[in-house]
Amino acid sequence: MKFQALLSLLLIICTTLCVAQGSYGNCCLGHVKRMRANAIDNIESYRIQETDGDCNIRAVVFTMKSTPTRKKQRTVCADPDKKWVKKLKEAVDAREKISRR
């Protein structure tokens, strides 16, 4: 009986840890301090991450264009309060506005 109780408790703990680990899949866990100039030209879009739900920090998540050598799109997280991040968001917005015309 003690063995079954211990096994059940162990199973519950492992399940809980696995679920908690997977909940941060789309969250930024830190910010970059700056971006290289050539990386800035490859930004496709951005989204705002707020501190609600599973995410612990506010961030601007920039999505980079995929390249022939890198099929998967890369994301870069930046601090939304930094001046360079605000300017970069404005540049992406202006580029999207021009492309819609």
LOLUMRO-678470 format. One record per residue: residue number from 1; residue in three letters; chain; x, y, z of N, C-alpha, C in turn. Coordinates in nm, 2 decimals, decimal comma, always signed. Layout:
N
@nr = NUM rest = ala kette = A n.px = X n.py = Y n.pz = Z ca.px = X ca.py = Y ca.pz = Z c.px = X c.py = Y c.pz = Z
...
***
This chain:
101
@nr = 1 rest = met kette = A n.px = +0,08 n.py = -0,12 n.pz = +0,00 ca.px = +0,00 ca.py = +0,00 ca.pz = +0,00 c.px = +0,09 c.py = +0,13 c.pz = +0,00
@nr = 2 rest = lys kette = A n.px = +0,19 n.py = +0,13 n.pz = +0,08 ca.px = +0,28 ca.py = +0,24 ca.pz = +0,09 c.px = +0,35 c.py = +0,26 c.pz = -0,05
@nr = 3 rest = phe kette = A n.px = +0,39 n.py = +0,15 n.pz = -0,11 ca.px = +0,45 ca.py = +0,16 ca.pz = -0,24 c.px = +0,36 c.py = +0,23 c.pz = -0,35
@nr = 4 rest = gln kette = A n.px = +0,23 n.py = +0,19 n.pz = -0,35 ca.px = +0,14 ca.py = +0,24 ca.pz = -0,44 c.px = +0,11 c.py = +0,39 c.pz = -0,42
@nr = 5 rest = ala kette = A n.px = +0,11 n.py = +0,43 n.pz = -0,29 ca.px = +0,09 ca.py = +0,57 ca.pz = -0,26 c.px = +0,21 c.py = +0,65 c.pz = -0,30
@nr = 6 rest = leu kette = A n.px = +0,33 n.py = +0,60 n.pz = -0,28 ca.px = +0,45 ca.py = +0,67 ca.pz = -0,32 c.px = +0,46 c.py = +0,68 c.pz = -0,47
@nr = 7 rest = leu kette = A n.px = +0,43 n.py = +0,58 n.pz = -0,54 ca.px = +0,43 ca.py = +0,58 ca.pz = -0,69 c.px = +0,33 c.py = +0,68 c.pz = -0,74
@nr = 8 rest = ser kette = A n.px = +0,21 n.py = +0,68 n.pz = -0,68 ca.px = +0,11 ca.py = +0,78 ca.pz = -0,73 c.px = +0,15 c.py = +0,92 c.pz = -0,70
@nr = 9 rest = leu kette = A n.px = +0,21 n.py = +0,95 n.pz = -0,59 ca.px = +0,26 ca.py = +1,08 ca.pz = -0,56 c.px = +0,37 c.py = +1,12 c.pz = -0,66
@nr = 10 rest = leu kette = A n.px = +0,46 n.py = +1,03 n.pz = -0,69 ca.px = +0,57 ca.py = +1,05 ca.pz = -0,78 c.px = +0,51 c.py = +1,08 c.pz = -0,92
@nr = 11 rest = leu kette = A n.px = +0,41 n.py = +1,01 n.pz = -0,96 ca.px = +0,35 ca.py = +1,03 ca.pz = -1,09 c.px = +0,28 c.py = +1,17 c.pz = -1,10
@nr = 12 rest = ile kette = A n.px = +0,22 n.py = +1,21 n.pz = -0,99 ca.px = +0,15 ca.py = +1,34 ca.pz = -0,99 c.px = +0,26 c.py = +1,45 c.pz = -1,00
@nr = 13 rest = ile kette = A n.px = +0,36 n.py = +1,44 n.pz = -0,93 ca.px = +0,47 ca.py = +1,54 ca.pz = -0,93 c.px = +0,53 c.py = +1,55 c.pz = -1,07
@nr = 14 rest = cys kette = A n.px = +0,56 n.py = +1,44 n.pz = -1,13 ca.px = +0,62 ca.py = +1,44 ca.pz = -1,26 c.px = +0,53 c.py = +1,50 c.pz = -1,37
@nr = 15 rest = thr kette = A n.px = +0,40 n.py = +1,47 n.pz = -1,36 ca.px = +0,30 ca.py = +1,53 ca.pz = -1,45 c.px = +0,29 c.py = +1,68 c.pz = -1,43
@nr = 16 rest = thr kette = A n.px = +0,29 n.py = +1,72 n.pz = -1,31 ca.px = +0,28 ca.py = +1,87 ca.pz = -1,28 c.px = +0,40 c.py = +1,94 c.pz = -1,33
@nr = 17 rest = leu kette = A n.px = +0,52 n.py = +1,89 n.pz = -1,31 ca.px = +0,64 ca.py = +1,95 ca.pz = -1,36 c.px = +0,64 c.py = +1,96 c.pz = -1,51
@nr = 18 rest = cys kette = A n.px = +0,60 n.py = +1,85 n.pz = -1,58 ca.px = +0,59 ca.py = +1,85 ca.pz = -1,73 c.px = +0,50 c.py = +1,96 c.pz = -1,78
@nr = 19 rest = val kette = A n.px = +0,38 n.py = +1,97 n.pz = -1,72 ca.px = +0,28 ca.py = +2,07 ca.pz = -1,76 c.px = +0,34 c.py = +2,21 c.pz = -1,74
@nr = 20 rest = ala kette = A n.px = +0,40 n.py = +2,24 n.pz = -1,62 ca.px = +0,45 ca.py = +2,37 ca.pz = -1,59 c.px = +0,57 c.py = +2,41 c.pz = -1,69
@nr = 21 rest = gln kette = A n.px = +0,65 n.py = +2,31 n.pz = -1,72 ca.px = +0,76 ca.py = +2,34 ca.pz = -1,81 c.px = +0,71 c.py = +2,38 c.pz = -1,95
@nr = 22 rest = gly kette = A n.px = +0,60 n.py = +2,32 n.pz = -2,00 ca.px = +0,56 ca.py = +2,35 ca.pz = -2,14 c.px = +0,48 c.py = +2,48 c.pz = -2,15
@nr = 23 rest = ser kette = A n.px = +0,44 n.py = +2,54 n.pz = -2,04 ca.px = +0,36 ca.py = +2,66 ca.pz = -2,04 c.px = +0,43 c.py = +2,78 c.pz = -2,09
@nr = 24 rest = tyr kette = A n.px = +0,56 n.py = +2,78 n.pz = -2,09 ca.px = +0,64 ca.py = +2,90 ca.pz = -2,13 c.px = +0,69 c.py = +2,90 c.pz = -2,27
@nr = 25 rest = gly kette = A n.px = +0,62 n.py = +2,82 n.pz = -2,36 ca.px = +0,67 ca.py = +2,80 ca.pz = -2,49 c.px = +0,68 c.py = +2,92 c.pz = -2,58
@nr = 26 rest = asn kette = A n.px = +0,58 n.py = +3,02 n.pz = -2,56 ca.px = +0,58 ca.py = +3,14 ca.pz = -2,64 c.px = +0,62 c.py = +3,26 c.pz = -2,56
@nr = 27 rest = cys kette = A n.px = +0,68 n.py = +3,25 n.pz = -2,45 ca.px = +0,72 ca.py = +3,36 ca.pz = -2,37 c.px = +0,87 c.py = +3,39 c.pz = -2,37
@nr = 28 rest = cys kette = A n.px = +0,89 n.py = +3,52 n.pz = -2,37 ca.px = +1,03 ca.py = +3,57 ca.pz = -2,36 c.px = +1,08 c.py = +3,56 c.pz = -2,21
@nr = 29 rest = leu kette = A n.px = +1,20 n.py = +3,51 n.pz = -2,19 ca.px = +1,25 ca.py = +3,50 ca.pz = -2,06 c.px = +1,36 c.py = +3,61 c.pz = -2,03
@nr = 30 rest = gly kette = A n.px = +1,39 n.py = +3,69 n.pz = -2,13 ca.px = +1,49 ca.py = +3,79 ca.pz = -2,12 c.px = +1,49 c.py = +3,88 c.pz = -2,24
@nr = 31 rest = his kette = A n.px = +1,57 n.py = +3,99 n.pz = -2,23 ca.px = +1,57 ca.py = +4,09 ca.pz = -2,33 c.px = +1,71 c.py = +4,10 c.pz = -2,39
@nr = 32 rest = val kette = A n.px = +1,72 n.py = +4,13 n.pz = -2,52 ca.px = +1,85 ca.py = +4,16 ca.pz = -2,58 c.px = +1,88 c.py = +4,31 c.pz = -2,55
@nr = 33 rest = lys kette = A n.px = +2,01 n.py = +4,34 n.pz = -2,55 ca.px = +2,05 ca.py = +4,48 ca.pz = -2,52 c.px = +2,05 c.py = +4,56 c.pz = -2,65
@nr = 34 rest = arg kette = A n.px = +2,08 n.py = +4,50 n.pz = -2,76 ca.px = +2,09 ca.py = +4,57 ca.pz = -2,89 c.px = +2,08 c.py = +4,46 c.pz = -3,00
@nr = 35 rest = met kette = A n.px = +2,06 n.py = +4,51 n.pz = -3,12 ca.px = +2,05 ca.py = +4,42 ca.pz = -3,24 c.px = +2,15 c.py = +4,48 c.pz = -3,34
@nr = 36 rest = arg kette = A n.px = +2,21 n.py = +4,38 n.pz = -3,42 ca.px = +2,30 ca.py = +4,42 ca.pz = -3,53 c.px = +2,22 c.py = +4,49 c.pz = -3,64
@nr = 37 rest = ala kette = A n.px = +2,29 n.py = +4,58 n.pz = -3,71 ca.px = +2,23 ca.py = +4,66 ca.pz = -3,81 c.px = +2,17 c.py = +4,57 c.pz = -3,92
@nr = 38 rest = asn kette = A n.px = +2,23 n.py = +4,46 n.pz = -3,96 ca.px = +2,18 ca.py = +4,38 ca.pz = -4,07 c.px = +2,06 c.py = +4,30 c.pz = -4,01
@nr = 39 rest = ala kette = A n.px = +2,05 n.py = +4,27 n.pz = -3,89 ca.px = +1,93 ca.py = +4,20 ca.pz = -3,83 c.px = +1,81 c.py = +4,29 c.pz = -3,83
@nr = 40 rest = ile kette = A n.px = +1,83 n.py = +4,42 n.pz = -3,82 ca.px = +1,72 ca.py = +4,51 ca.pz = -3,82 c.px = +1,64 c.py = +4,51 c.pz = -3,95
@nr = 41 rest = asp kette = A n.px = +1,72 n.py = +4,50 n.pz = -4,06 ca.px = +1,66 ca.py = +4,49 ca.pz = -4,20 c.px = +1,58 c.py = +4,36 c.pz = -4,22
@nr = 42 rest = asn kette = A n.px = +1,60 n.py = +4,26 n.pz = -4,14 ca.px = +1,53 ca.py = +4,13 ca.pz = -4,15 c.px = +1,41 c.py = +4,12 c.pz = -4,06
@nr = 43 rest = ile kette = A n.px = +1,37 n.py = +4,22 n.pz = -4,00 ca.px = +1,25 ca.py = +4,21 ca.pz = -3,91 c.px = +1,13 c.py = +4,21 c.pz = -4,00
@nr = 44 rest = glu kette = A n.px = +1,04 n.py = +4,11 n.pz = -3,98 ca.px = +0,92 ca.py = +4,10 ca.pz = -4,05 c.px = +0,80 c.py = +4,16 c.pz = -3,98
@nr = 45 rest = ser kette = A n.px = +0,79 n.py = +4,14 n.pz = -3,85 ca.px = +0,68 ca.py = +4,19 ca.pz = -3,77 c.px = +0,72 c.py = +4,19 c.pz = -3,62
@nr = 46 rest = tyr kette = A n.px = +0,63 n.py = +4,23 n.pz = -3,54 ca.px = +0,65 ca.py = +4,23 ca.pz = -3,40 c.px = +0,51 c.py = +4,21 c.pz = -3,33
@nr = 47 rest = arg kette = A n.px = +0,52 n.py = +4,17 n.pz = -3,20 ca.px = +0,41 ca.py = +4,16 ca.pz = -3,12 c.px = +0,45 c.py = +4,20 c.pz = -2,98
@nr = 48 rest = ile kette = A n.px = +0,35 n.py = +4,24 n.pz = -2,90 ca.px = +0,37 ca.py = +4,28 ca.pz = -2,76 c.px = +0,34 c.py = +4,17 c.pz = -2,67
@nr = 49 rest = gln kette = A n.px = +0,43 n.py = +4,14 n.pz = -2,58 ca.px = +0,41 ca.py = +4,04 ca.pz = -2,47 c.px = +0,39 c.py = +4,11 c.pz = -2,34
@nr = 50 rest = glu kette = A n.px = +0,27 n.py = +4,09 n.pz = -2,28 ca.px = +0,24 ca.py = +4,15 ca.pz = -2,15 c.px = +0,27 c.py = +4,05 c.pz = -2,04
@nr = 51 rest = thr kette = A n.px = +0,26 n.py = +4,10 n.pz = -1,92 ca.px = +0,29 ca.py = +4,01 ca.pz = -1,80 c.px = +0,16 c.py = +3,95 c.pz = -1,76
@nr = 52 rest = asp kette = A n.px = +0,08 n.py = +3,89 n.pz = -1,84 ca.px = -0,04 ca.py = +3,82 ca.pz = -1,80 c.px = -0,03 c.py = +3,67 c.pz = -1,84
@nr = 53 rest = gly kette = A n.px = -0,11 n.py = +3,60 n.pz = -1,77 ca.px = -0,11 ca.py = +3,45 ca.pz = -1,80 c.px = +0,03 c.py = +3,39 c.pz = -1,76
@nr = 54 rest = asp kette = A n.px = +0,09 n.py = +3,33 n.pz = -1,86 ca.px = +0,22 ca.py = +3,25 ca.pz = -1,83 c.px = +0,34 c.py = +3,33 c.pz = -1,84
@nr = 55 rest = cys kette = A n.px = +0,34 n.py = +3,45 n.pz = -1,90 ca.px = +0,46 ca.py = +3,53 ca.pz = -1,92 c.px = +0,49 c.py = +3,62 c.pz = -1,81
@nr = 56 rest = asn kette = A n.px = +0,62 n.py = +3,62 n.pz = -1,77 ca.px = +0,66 ca.py = +3,70 ca.pz = -1,65 c.px = +0,72 c.py = +3,84 c.pz = -1,68
@nr = 57 rest = ile kette = A n.px = +0,76 n.py = +3,87 n.pz = -1,80 ca.px = +0,81 ca.py = +4,00 ca.pz = -1,83 c.px = +0,74 c.py = +4,06 c.pz = -1,95
@nr = 58 rest = arg kette = A n.px = +0,74 n.py = +4,19 n.pz = -1,96 ca.px = +0,69 ca.py = +4,27 ca.pz = -2,07 c.px = +0,80 c.py = +4,27 c.pz = -2,18
@nr = 59 rest = ala kette = A n.px = +0,76 n.py = +4,25 n.pz = -2,30 ca.px = +0,86 ca.py = +4,25 ca.pz = -2,41 c.px = +0,80 c.py = +4,28 c.pz = -2,54
@nr = 60 rest = val kette = A n.px = +0,88 n.py = +4,33 n.pz = -2,63 ca.px = +0,84 ca.py = +4,34 ca.pz = -2,77 c.px = +0,91 c.py = +4,22 c.pz = -2,84
@nr = 61 rest = val kette = A n.px = +0,84 n.py = +4,13 n.pz = -2,91 ca.px = +0,89 ca.py = +4,01 ca.pz = -2,97 c.px = +0,90 c.py = +4,04 c.pz = -3,12
@nr = 62 rest = phe kette = A n.px = +1,02 n.py = +4,06 n.pz = -3,17 ca.px = +1,04 ca.py = +4,08 ca.pz = -3,31 c.px = +1,05 c.py = +3,95 c.pz = -3,38
@nr = 63 rest = thr kette = A n.px = +0,98 n.py = +3,93 n.pz = -3,49 ca.px = +0,99 ca.py = +3,81 ca.pz = -3,57 c.px = +1,07 c.py = +3,84 c.pz = -3,69
@nr = 64 rest = met kette = A n.px = +1,18 n.py = +3,76 n.pz = -3,71 ca.px = +1,27 ca.py = +3,78 ca.pz = -3,82 c.px = +1,23 c.py = +3,70 c.pz = -3,94
@nr = 65 rest = lys kette = A n.px = +1,26 n.py = +3,75 n.pz = -4,06 ca.px = +1,23 ca.py = +3,68 ca.pz = -4,19 c.px = +1,31 c.py = +3,55 c.pz = -4,19
@nr = 66 rest = ser kette = A n.px = +1,25 n.py = +3,45 n.pz = -4,25 ca.px = +1,32 ca.py = +3,32 ca.pz = -4,26 c.px = +1,41 c.py = +3,34 c.pz = -4,39
@nr = 67 rest = thr kette = A n.px = +1,52 n.py = +3,26 n.pz = -4,39 ca.px = +1,62 ca.py = +3,27 ca.pz = -4,50 c.px = +1,63 c.py = +3,13 c.pz = -4,56
@nr = 68 rest = pro kette = A n.px = +1,69 n.py = +3,11 n.pz = -4,67 ca.px = +1,71 ca.py = +2,98 ca.pz = -4,73 c.px = +1,79 c.py = +2,88 c.pz = -4,64
@nr = 69 rest = thr kette = A n.px = +1,88 n.py = +2,94 n.pz = -4,57 ca.px = +1,96 ca.py = +2,86 ca.pz = -4,48 c.px = +1,89 c.py = +2,83 c.pz = -4,34
@nr = 70 rest = arg kette = A n.px = +1,80 n.py = +2,92 n.pz = -4,30 ca.px = +1,73 ca.py = +2,90 ca.pz = -4,18 c.px = +1,58 c.py = +2,90 c.pz = -4,21
@nr = 71 rest = lys kette = A n.px = +1,52 n.py = +2,79 n.pz = -4,21 ca.px = +1,38 ca.py = +2,77 ca.pz = -4,25 c.px = +1,29 c.py = +2,83 c.pz = -4,14
@nr = 72 rest = lys kette = A n.px = +1,33 n.py = +2,80 n.pz = -4,02 ca.px = +1,24 ca.py = +2,84 ca.pz = -3,90 c.px = +1,26 c.py = +2,99 c.pz = -3,88
@nr = 73 rest = gln kette = A n.px = +1,15 n.py = +3,06 n.pz = -3,85 ca.px = +1,16 ca.py = +3,20 ca.pz = -3,82 c.px = +1,21 c.py = +3,22 c.pz = -3,68
@nr = 74 rest = arg kette = A n.px = +1,30 n.py = +3,31 n.pz = -3,66 ca.px = +1,36 ca.py = +3,34 ca.pz = -3,53 c.px = +1,29 c.py = +3,46 c.pz = -3,47
@nr = 75 rest = thr kette = A n.px = +1,28 n.py = +3,46 n.pz = -3,34 ca.px = +1,23 ca.py = +3,57 ca.pz = -3,26 c.px = +1,33 c.py = +3,63 c.pz = -3,17
@nr = 76 rest = val kette = A n.px = +1,32 n.py = +3,76 n.pz = -3,15 ca.px = +1,41 ca.py = +3,83 ca.pz = -3,07 c.px = +1,33 c.py = +3,92 c.pz = -2,97
@nr = 77 rest = cys kette = A n.px = +1,36 n.py = +3,91 n.pz = -2,84 ca.px = +1,28 ca.py = +3,98 ca.pz = -2,74 c.px = +1,36 c.py = +4,10 c.pz = -2,69
@nr = 78 rest = ala kette = A n.px = +1,29 n.py = +4,22 n.pz = -2,68 ca.px = +1,35 ca.py = +4,34 ca.pz = -2,65 c.px = +1,27 c.py = +4,41 c.pz = -2,54
@nr = 79 rest = asp kette = A n.px = +1,33 n.py = +4,50 n.pz = -2,47 ca.px = +1,26 ca.py = +4,58 ca.pz = -2,36 c.px = +1,18 c.py = +4,69 c.pz = -2,43
@nr = 80 rest = pro kette = A n.px = +1,05 n.py = +4,69 n.pz = -2,40 ca.px = +0,96 ca.py = +4,79 ca.pz = -2,47 c.px = +0,98 c.py = +4,93 c.pz = -2,42
@nr = 81 rest = asp kette = A n.px = +1,05 n.py = +4,95 n.pz = -2,31 ca.px = +1,08 ca.py = +5,08 ca.pz = -2,26 c.px = +1,20 c.py = +5,15 c.pz = -2,32
@nr = 82 rest = lys kette = A n.px = +1,28 n.py = +5,08 n.pz = -2,39 ca.px = +1,41 ca.py = +5,13 ca.pz = -2,45 c.px = +1,37 c.py = +5,21 c.pz = -2,57
@nr = 83 rest = lys kette = A n.px = +1,45 n.py = +5,32 n.pz = -2,59 ca.px = +1,43 ca.py = +5,42 ca.pz = -2,70 c.px = +1,45 c.py = +5,35 c.pz = -2,84
@nr = 84 rest = trp kette = A n.px = +1,55 n.py = +5,26 n.pz = -2,85 ca.px = +1,58 ca.py = +5,20 ca.pz = -2,98 c.px = +1,47 c.py = +5,10 c.pz = -3,02
@nr = 85 rest = val kette = A n.px = +1,41 n.py = +5,04 n.pz = -2,92 ca.px = +1,30 ca.py = +4,95 ca.pz = -2,95 c.px = +1,18 c.py = +5,02 c.pz = -3,00
@nr = 86 rest = lys kette = A n.px = +1,15 n.py = +5,14 n.pz = -2,94 ca.px = +1,04 ca.py = +5,22 ca.pz = -2,98 c.px = +1,06 c.py = +5,27 c.pz = -3,12
@nr = 87 rest = lys kette = A n.px = +1,18 n.py = +5,31 n.pz = -3,16 ca.px = +1,21 ca.py = +5,36 ca.pz = -3,29 c.px = +1,20 c.py = +5,24 c.pz = -3,39
@nr = 88 rest = leu kette = A n.px = +1,24 n.py = +5,12 n.pz = -3,35 ca.px = +1,23 ca.py = +5,01 ca.pz = -3,44 c.px = +1,09 c.py = +4,97 c.pz = -3,46
@nr = 89 rest = lys kette = A n.px = +1,00 n.py = +4,98 n.pz = -3,36 ca.px = +0,86 ca.py = +4,95 ca.pz = -3,38 c.px = +0,80 c.py = +5,05 c.pz = -3,48
@nr = 90 rest = glu kette = A n.px = +0,84 n.py = +5,18 n.pz = -3,47 ca.px = +0,79 ca.py = +5,28 ca.pz = -3,56 c.px = +0,83 c.py = +5,25 c.pz = -3,70
@nr = 91 rest = ala kette = A n.px = +0,96 n.py = +5,21 n.pz = -3,72 ca.px = +1,01 ca.py = +5,17 ca.pz = -3,85 c.px = +0,93 c.py = +5,06 c.pz = -3,91
@nr = 92 rest = val kette = A n.px = +0,91 n.py = +4,95 n.pz = -3,83 ca.px = +0,83 ca.py = +4,84 ca.pz = -3,89 c.px = +0,69 c.py = +4,88 c.pz = -3,92
@nr = 93 rest = asp kette = A n.px = +0,63 n.py = +4,96 n.pz = -3,84 ca.px = +0,49 ca.py = +5,01 ca.pz = -3,87 c.px = +0,49 c.py = +5,09 c.pz = -4,00
@nr = 94 rest = ala kette = A n.px = +0,59 n.py = +5,18 n.pz = -4,01 ca.px = +0,59 ca.py = +5,26 ca.pz = -4,14 c.px = +0,62 c.py = +5,17 c.pz = -4,26
@nr = 95 rest = arg kette = A n.px = +0,70 n.py = +5,07 n.pz = -4,25 ca.px = +0,72 ca.py = +4,98 ca.pz = -4,36 c.px = +0,60 c.py = +4,91 c.pz = -4,40
@nr = 96 rest = glu kette = A n.px = +0,52 n.py = +4,86 n.pz = -4,30 ca.px = +0,40 ca.py = +4,79 ca.pz = -4,32 c.px = +0,29 c.py = +4,88 c.pz = -4,38
@nr = 97 rest = lys kette = A n.px = +0,29 n.py = +5,01 n.pz = -4,34 ca.px = +0,20 ca.py = +5,11 ca.pz = -4,40 c.px = +0,22 c.py = +5,13 c.pz = -4,54
@nr = 98 rest = ile kette = A n.px = +0,35 n.py = +5,14 n.pz = -4,58 ca.px = +0,39 ca.py = +5,16 ca.pz = -4,72 c.px = +0,35 c.py = +5,04 c.pz = -4,80
@nr = 99 rest = ser kette = A n.px = +0,38 n.py = +4,92 n.pz = -4,75 ca.px = +0,35 ca.py = +4,80 ca.pz = -4,83 c.px = +0,20 c.py = +4,77 c.pz = -4,85
@nr = 100 rest = arg kette = A n.px = +0,12 n.py = +4,83 n.pz = -4,77 ca.px = -0,03 ca.py = +4,81 ca.pz = -4,78 c.px = -0,08 c.py = +4,89 c.pz = -4,90
@nr = 101 rest = arg kette = A n.px = -0,01 n.py = +4,99 n.pz = -4,94 ca.px = -0,06 ca.py = +5,08 ca.pz = -5,04 c.px = -0,06 c.py = +5,02 c.pz = -5,18
***
